[in-house]
Amino acid sequence: MEFSTERLLEVVQIWSLKALMALVIFLIGRIVARILSRTLGSSLRRARVDETLVTFASNLTHAVLMVLVIIAALGQLGIQTTSFIAVLGAAGLAVGLALQGSLANFAAGIMIILFRPFKAGDFIEAGGTMGIVEAIEIFTTRMRTGDNRLIVVPNNQITAGNITNFSAKDTRRIDLVVGVSYGDDLAKVTTVLRALLAEDERILPEPAATIGVLELADSSINFAVRPWVNSADYWPTLFDLNQRIKERFDAEGISIPFPQRDVHMISAAGSGQAA
């Protein structure tokens, strides 16, 4: 009985020491994981990385470090962690295979955040959608269309195709094609168009606007009218120019041709009697 008591005390002391060491490893490891994840977040913020990626990277780093800390604590208790690690690896592989599409969207989201082809507030065309970017998330990008619809686009669809960012540059060129009749004075048309552009304060003096004969079409002479404006003024200026060109051409007697068709009715001889 005395031997059994001494042995029991020895076992209790050994396990108590192991439990204490495991607790110390867990507490210190948790503190270290928190410090490292916060340090990573601070470094990414100083590098001006998008806040979405900063948060995700910090949380992922903390989670991975905590898993390592827990495995180390269990090992200190004498628990065999080899099989545990193997189970985690197999589970991770199974989850990865099941979430191939999500992982592709995740990787695309990381690329968008790192390379920044666009940012929140930009007007873009990507993934078969055109709209204003409201938020860039890890798996999806939220866009608002011109008629105020919210569209959530998977990031993989965005990076898989072309991305057109209409807000990336401060200025944009308006491309207009204006048709006039073959009987109109081309010099007068050019003068009227230049006067119209000069009257609009939104049109930039540099780069200079381009006005010239673009095409000798079937029923009209087409002029290319290409002024430069600030990106924010693109659509209002485009709408106003179309209206003002029509009104000024009417006032100046310049015609804008439109397709016409003459239909001639020929009645066959005797068709009236047959009817």
C-alpha positions as CSV (number, residue, x, y, z in Angstrom):
1,M,0.0,0.0,0.0
2,E,2.9,2.3,0.8
3,F,4.5,1.6,-2.6
4,S,1.2,2.3,-4.4
5,T,0.8,5.6,-2.6
6,E,4.3,6.7,-3.4
7,R,3.9,5.7,-7.0
8,L,0.6,7.6,-7.2
9,L,2.2,10.7,-5.8
10,E,5.1,10.4,-8.3
11,V,2.6,10.0,-11.2
12,V,0.6,13.0,-10.0
13,Q,3.7,15.1,-9.7
14,I,4.9,14.1,-13.2
15,W,1.5,14.9,-14.8
16,S,1.1,18.0,-12.8
17,L,4.4,19.2,-14.1
18,K,3.5,18.3,-17.6
19,A,0.1,20.0,-17.3
20,L,1.8,23.1,-15.9
21,M,4.3,23.1,-18.8
22,A,1.5,22.6,-21.3
23,L,-0.5,25.5,-19.8
24,V,2.6,27.7,-19.9
25,I,3.2,26.8,-23.5
26,F,-0.4,27.6,-24.4
27,L,-0.5,30.9,-22.6
28,I,2.9,32.1,-23.9
29,G,2.1,30.8,-27.4
30,R,-1.2,32.6,-27.4
31,I,0.5,35.9,-26.4
32,V,3.2,35.4,-29.1
33,A,0.6,34.6,-31.8
34,R,-1.3,37.7,-30.9
35,I,1.8,39.9,-31.0
36,L,3.0,38.4,-34.3
37,S,-0.5,38.8,-36.0
38,R,-0.7,42.4,-34.8
39,T,2.8,43.1,-36.0
40,L,2.0,41.7,-39.4
41,G,-1.1,43.8,-39.6
42,S,0.8,47.0,-38.6
43,S,3.5,46.2,-41.2
44,L,0.9,45.7,-44.0
45,R,-0.9,48.9,-43.0
46,R,2.4,50.8,-43.2
47,A,2.9,49.3,-46.7
48,R,-0.6,50.7,-47.6
49,V,-2.1,47.3,-48.3
50,D,-5.9,47.1,-48.5
51,E,-7.5,46.8,-45.1
52,T,-9.5,43.7,-46.3
53,L,-6.2,41.8,-46.9
54,V,-4.7,43.2,-43.7
55,T,-7.5,41.8,-41.6
56,F,-7.6,38.5,-43.4
57,A,-3.8,38.0,-43.2
58,S,-3.7,38.9,-39.5
59,N,-6.6,36.5,-38.7
60,L,-5.1,33.7,-40.8
61,T,-1.7,34.1,-39.1
62,H,-3.2,34.1,-35.7
63,A,-5.2,30.9,-36.5
64,V,-2.2,29.0,-37.9
65,L,0.0,30.0,-34.9
66,M,-2.7,28.9,-32.4
67,V,-3.0,25.5,-34.1
68,L,0.8,25.1,-33.7
69,V,0.6,26.2,-30.1
70,I,-2.1,23.7,-29.3
71,I,-0.2,20.9,-31.0
72,A,2.9,21.8,-29.0
73,A,0.9,21.8,-25.7
74,L,-0.7,18.5,-26.5
75,G,2.8,17.1,-27.2
76,Q,4.0,18.3,-23.9
77,L,1.2,16.3,-22.2
78,G,2.5,13.2,-23.9
79,I,-0.2,12.9,-26.5
80,Q,1.0,11.6,-29.8
81,T,0.4,14.5,-32.3
82,T,1.7,12.7,-35.4
83,S,-1.6,11.1,-36.2
84,F,-3.4,14.3,-35.3
85,I,-1.3,16.2,-37.8
86,A,-2.0,13.6,-40.4
87,V,-5.7,13.9,-39.8
88,L,-5.5,17.7,-40.2
89,G,-3.6,17.3,-43.4
90,A,-6.1,14.8,-44.8
91,A,-9.0,17.1,-43.8
92,G,-7.3,20.1,-45.3
93,L,-6.8,18.2,-48.6
94,A,-10.5,17.1,-48.6
95,V,-11.7,20.6,-47.9
96,G,-9.4,22.0,-50.6
97,L,-10.7,19.6,-53.2
98,A,-14.3,20.4,-52.2
99,L,-13.7,24.2,-52.4
100,Q,-11.8,24.5,-55.6
101,G,-14.0,27.2,-56.9
102,S,-13.9,29.1,-53.6
103,L,-10.1,28.8,-53.5
104,A,-9.9,30.2,-57.0
105,N,-12.0,33.2,-56.0
106,F,-9.8,33.6,-52.9
107,A,-6.6,33.6,-54.9
108,A,-8.2,36.1,-57.4
109,G,-9.2,38.3,-54.5
110,I,-5.7,38.4,-53.2
111,M,-4.4,39.3,-56.7
112,I,-7.0,42.1,-56.9
113,I,-6.0,43.5,-53.5
114,L,-2.3,43.3,-54.1
115,F,-2.1,44.6,-57.7
116,R,-5.0,47.0,-57.4
117,P,-6.3,47.2,-61.0
118,F,-9.2,49.1,-59.4
119,K,-10.4,50.3,-56.0
120,A,-13.7,51.1,-54.3
121,G,-15.5,53.9,-56.0
122,D,-14.0,53.2,-59.5
123,F,-16.3,52.7,-62.5
124,I,-15.2,49.5,-64.2
125,E,-16.3,46.9,-66.7
126,A,-15.3,43.4,-65.6
127,G,-16.7,39.9,-65.3
128,G,-19.5,40.8,-67.8
129,T,-20.7,43.6,-65.6
130,M,-20.3,47.4,-65.7
131,G,-20.7,49.5,-62.6
132,I,-19.2,51.3,-59.6
133,V,-17.1,49.2,-57.3
134,E,-18.6,49.3,-53.8
135,A,-16.4,46.8,-52.0
136,I,-13.6,44.4,-52.8
137,E,-13.9,41.3,-50.6
138,I,-11.8,38.1,-50.4
139,F,-14.1,36.0,-52.5
140,T,-16.3,38.5,-54.3
141,T,-16.5,42.1,-55.5
142,R,-19.7,44.1,-55.0
143,M,-20.6,46.5,-57.8
144,R,-23.5,49.0,-58.2
145,T,-24.9,49.4,-61.7
146,G,-26.1,52.7,-63.2
147,D,-29.8,51.8,-62.4
148,N,-28.8,51.2,-58.7
149,R,-28.7,47.4,-58.8
150,L,-26.2,45.5,-56.6
151,I,-24.3,42.8,-58.4
152,V,-21.9,40.4,-56.6
153,V,-19.3,39.1,-59.0
154,P,-16.9,36.2,-58.1
155,N,-13.3,37.5,-58.1
156,N,-12.3,34.6,-60.4
157,Q,-14.6,35.9,-63.2
158,I,-13.0,39.3,-62.9
159,T,-9.4,38.3,-63.1
160,A,-10.1,35.7,-65.9
161,G,-11.0,38.4,-68.4
162,N,-10.2,42.0,-69.3
163,I,-10.7,44.7,-66.8
164,T,-11.6,48.2,-68.1
165,N,-11.2,50.9,-65.5
166,F,-13.0,54.1,-66.6
167,S,-11.9,56.0,-63.5
168,A,-8.2,55.1,-63.6
169,K,-7.3,58.3,-65.5
170,D,-8.2,61.9,-64.7
171,T,-9.3,62.6,-68.3
172,R,-11.2,60.8,-71.0
173,R,-11.8,61.4,-74.7
174,I,-15.3,61.7,-76.1
175,D,-15.7,60.0,-79.5
176,L,-18.5,61.4,-81.6
177,V,-19.4,60.6,-85.2
178,V,-21.4,63.3,-86.9
179,G,-22.8,62.8,-90.4
180,V,-23.6,65.7,-92.8
181,S,-24.9,65.8,-96.3
182,Y,-22.7,65.7,-99.4
183,G,-24.1,69.0,-100.4
184,D,-23.0,70.8,-97.2
185,D,-19.9,73.0,-97.0
186,L,-17.3,71.0,-95.1
187,A,-15.3,74.1,-94.0
188,K,-18.5,75.6,-92.5
189,V,-19.2,72.3,-90.7
190,T,-15.7,72.3,-89.2
191,T,-16.0,75.9,-88.1
192,V,-19.4,75.3,-86.5
193,L,-18.1,72.2,-84.6
194,R,-15.0,74.1,-83.4
195,A,-17.2,76.9,-82.1
196,L,-19.4,74.5,-80.3
197,L,-16.4,72.9,-78.5
198,A,-14.9,76.3,-77.6
199,E,-18.2,77.4,-76.0
200,D,-18.2,74.5,-73.5
201,E,-16.0,75.2,-70.5
202,R,-15.8,71.5,-69.6
203,I,-13.9,70.6,-72.7
204,L,-10.1,70.8,-72.0
205,P,-7.8,72.9,-74.2
206,E,-5.1,70.3,-73.9
207,P,-5.0,67.8,-75.4
208,A,-6.5,69.6,-78.3
209,A,-9.8,68.3,-79.7
210,T,-9.7,66.5,-83.0
211,I,-12.2,67.3,-85.8
212,G,-11.9,65.8,-89.2
213,V,-13.5,63.8,-92.0
214,L,-13.7,60.2,-90.8
215,E,-15.5,58.5,-93.7
216,L,-17.2,59.1,-97.0
217,A,-20.2,56.9,-96.3
218,D,-23.0,55.9,-98.6
219,S,-25.4,58.7,-97.7
220,S,-23.3,61.0,-95.5
221,I,-19.9,62.5,-94.9
222,N,-19.0,61.5,-91.3
223,F,-17.0,63.8,-89.1
224,A,-14.9,62.5,-86.1
225,V,-15.4,64.9,-83.2
226,R,-13.0,63.9,-80.3
227,P,-12.7,66.4,-77.4
228,W,-11.0,65.7,-74.1
229,V,-12.8,66.2,-70.7
230,N,-12.3,65.4,-67.1
231,S,-13.5,61.9,-66.3
232,A,-16.3,63.1,-64.1
233,D,-17.6,65.3,-66.9
234,Y,-17.7,62.6,-69.6
235,W,-21.4,61.7,-69.6
236,P,-22.9,65.2,-69.1
237,T,-20.7,66.6,-71.8
238,L,-21.5,63.8,-74.2
239,F,-25.3,64.3,-73.8
240,D,-25.0,68.1,-74.1
241,L,-22.8,67.9,-77.2
242,N,-25.2,65.7,-79.0
243,Q,-28.1,68.0,-78.3
244,R,-26.2,71.2,-79.1
245,I,-24.8,69.8,-82.4
246,K,-28.3,69.0,-83.6
247,E,-29.7,72.4,-82.6
248,R,-26.8,74.4,-84.1
249,F,-26.8,72.4,-87.3
250,D,-30.5,73.2,-87.7
251,A,-29.8,76.9,-87.1
252,E,-27.0,77.0,-89.6
253,G,-28.8,75.0,-92.3
254,I,-26.6,72.0,-92.1
255,S,-28.5,68.8,-92.7
256,I,-27.9,65.5,-90.9
257,P,-28.9,62.7,-93.3
258,F,-30.9,59.8,-92.3
259,P,-31.8,56.6,-94.2
260,Q,-34.7,57.0,-96.6
261,R,-36.3,54.6,-99.0
262,D,-38.5,55.4,-102.0
263,V,-41.1,52.8,-102.9
264,H,-42.5,52.7,-106.4
265,M,-45.8,50.9,-107.0
266,I,-46.1,49.4,-110.5
267,S,-49.3,47.8,-111.5
268,A,-49.3,45.1,-114.1
269,A,-51.5,45.5,-117.2
270,G,-54.9,44.1,-116.7
271,S,-54.4,43.6,-112.9
272,G,-57.3,45.9,-112.2
273,Q,-59.7,43.9,-114.4
274,A,-58.5,40.7,-112.9
275,A,-59.2,42.1,-109.4
